[in-house]
Amino acid sequence: ITIEDVFNVSEADLEGPKDLKLRPLRQAAAKLKGMGEGFREGIKLVAQQEGFTDDPYSDYGRLSVGFGTKAKNKNKKVTQLEATNDLISHVERDVKPIIDDIQGQVDTAFNPNQIAALTALIYNVGATKFKKSKAYAALIAGDVETFLDEAFSSTKGFVKAGGKVLDGLVKRRAKEKALFETRTVTRKSTELFPKRRVAQAGE
């Protein structure tokens, strides 16, 4: 079972006859469908960026496995379904609360593209590191220009690992930045964060 299988489970499949052998697939698909479009697209982007590895591997000071989540056992391989579950759980537990909190603090709603870009960024950078960053502070302050520079710039952004700028990270940040700046087709405003309309006297 692959991550594509999880994304392709339909509502009818979830509501149809229960095959015990497919319970893990159904559980993963149900959790994924409950997260919202932006987070689903972010998870898809993470999977594309990270790729899948069934064996634990050295990942700049830690052991990772699957789609880049922390390995629980250095000798244990994982299936792609297990890795998909770990990825979804990691985003749900460590990434989604940060994005939800930012939206609450700046009193705005990110569009699905922005949520997807932030999901991929925070997943790769790490929740703790991101919350301590200038990029996070700028986003909370509503300073989008500074956030874009601090997060995605090829010189100042999150493009280093092991003290060195990595071409792979530069490309990831460029893709995330382009996605973050892409408006949804239904949005009429050209602003990234449309201002809330303030009611006038007499209204």
Salt bridges, closest charged atoms under 4 A:
GLU41 OE2 - LYS44 NZ 3.44
GLU50 OE2 - ARG172 NH2 3.11
ASP55 OD2 - LYS77 NZ 3.99
GLU82 OE2 - LYS76 NZ 3.93
ASP86 OD1 - LYS72 NZ 3.42
ASP94 OD2 - HIS90 ND1 3.48
ASP94 OD2 - ARG93 NH2 3.20
ASP100 OD2 - LYS96 NZ 2.85
ASP107 OD1 - ARG196 NH2 3.51
ASP149 OD2 - LYS156 NZ 2.63
GLU150 OE2 - LYS156 NZ 3.80
ASP167 OD2 - LYS171 NZ 3.17
GLU176 OE1 - ARG173 NE 2.66
GLU181 OE1 - LYS177 NZ 2.99
GLU191 OE1 - LYS195 NZ 3.65
GLU203 OE2 - ARG197 NH2 2.84
